[in-house]
Amino acid sequence: MLINRKYTLYPSKLDRWAIRLNRLNTKYTLYPSKLDRWAIRLNRHEKVIKLIPIYLVLVMAVASITSTFFVGHLNDSERTARKTISEGGGTVSFHTKVSLTKSVAGMPQSTQSTPTAPISPLASPNVDSVDIVSAKPNWTHLPLYDDPANEAMQYYESEPSTENANLIERMGQVPVAEWFGDWDTDIQSAVNDYVSAAATANAVPVLVIYNIPYRDCGGNSTGGAANASAYVQWVQQVSTAINNRVAVIILEPDALASAECLSPADQQSRYEAMGQAVTILKSDPNLALYIDAGTPVWQSVSTMAQRLEAANITDADGFSLNVSYFIPTSQNQAYGDELSKLVGNKHYVIDTSRNGGDQEVTGIVCNPLSASLGALPTVNTGDPLNDALLWIKIPWESDGPCNGGPEPGDVFWSYAIQLAENAGW
């Protein structure tokens, strides 16, 4: 019994070798050979390779979402920046024909990029419904035309050593509007030449149409077309000369603001003639037209809204303010925003050529000694309804024979220099 238990507890040598072999077999089952291990690795790589297309799709999706977010963020930032620039910063946001990439002498450099081709001023940029009111016309994305042969540049080139001639030179390098009226014996050729020069420079010309019958109600700038019919024919020649090219029109400064000087019949004739002018000029899809609405101290917004409606503001792009006047920009914007509400949220432009400083003026003023040059032309107005600040009045031209000035439209260099000095130039 004891012997049997011993051999049961302690197996023979043969049994022990069998146990060892069994352990070796188990070891090689747990730890495969190199060949087996390479097979396992290849199998894993094959699975990874199959997942690569999925990884690529995921990466492209993330990149697309990220790009959309940052582009939208940049567009929002740009809109915000345009609304927060101060009105008095003096930044030139338009390139001139003289130089499309560098600042004019002594002036801040433009921050506006130069486009490669003209854009229709009426086509609004792609914006969401919230931004429709604040969208500015596409002409504001183009450089304004500055005539390199204007009178200021001619004066400087002929008298470069004259005291303060550098101030006249700087004025000549700022884009200003060109006025057209009954003094142009061949209106079609005059307009065509000016618009053609601007088109060659890939820039936007600003033209002032100033030929309404009974112009200026017998004041310093009296004149105009003989009657409403002659006026409409004259406007048709202007439209023919522009010939569907990009341009900005300021229509008849003071014509609506001073309409009470006319009889009721003549007032109605004026409104109808201006309405026809709007229809004719707006047949050009590349033309932006602003009907002049006087100044904030001339007519109430309700009165001016009625007169703009009578002159076909519905078909125009907007209205202009402060032409040849001196009211500060902030006051013009407050008036313009209120007036816009009454005429279908139309946009407006402001003449800042001589509204520098904080002047308090009312009524008719002529070459006032306190005036100074205002903010340089810019689309960075800080107001979504205010398309641009422009130099519509030519600052080196006289208002009339007052304060030592010559006839209206004649050069008045000493006064121009005074305007620049008052502005701190």
Order of alpha helices (4+ residues) and beta strands (2+ residues): alpha-alpha-alpha-alpha-alpha-beta-alpha-beta-alpha-beta-alpha-beta-alpha-beta-alpha-beta-beta-alpha
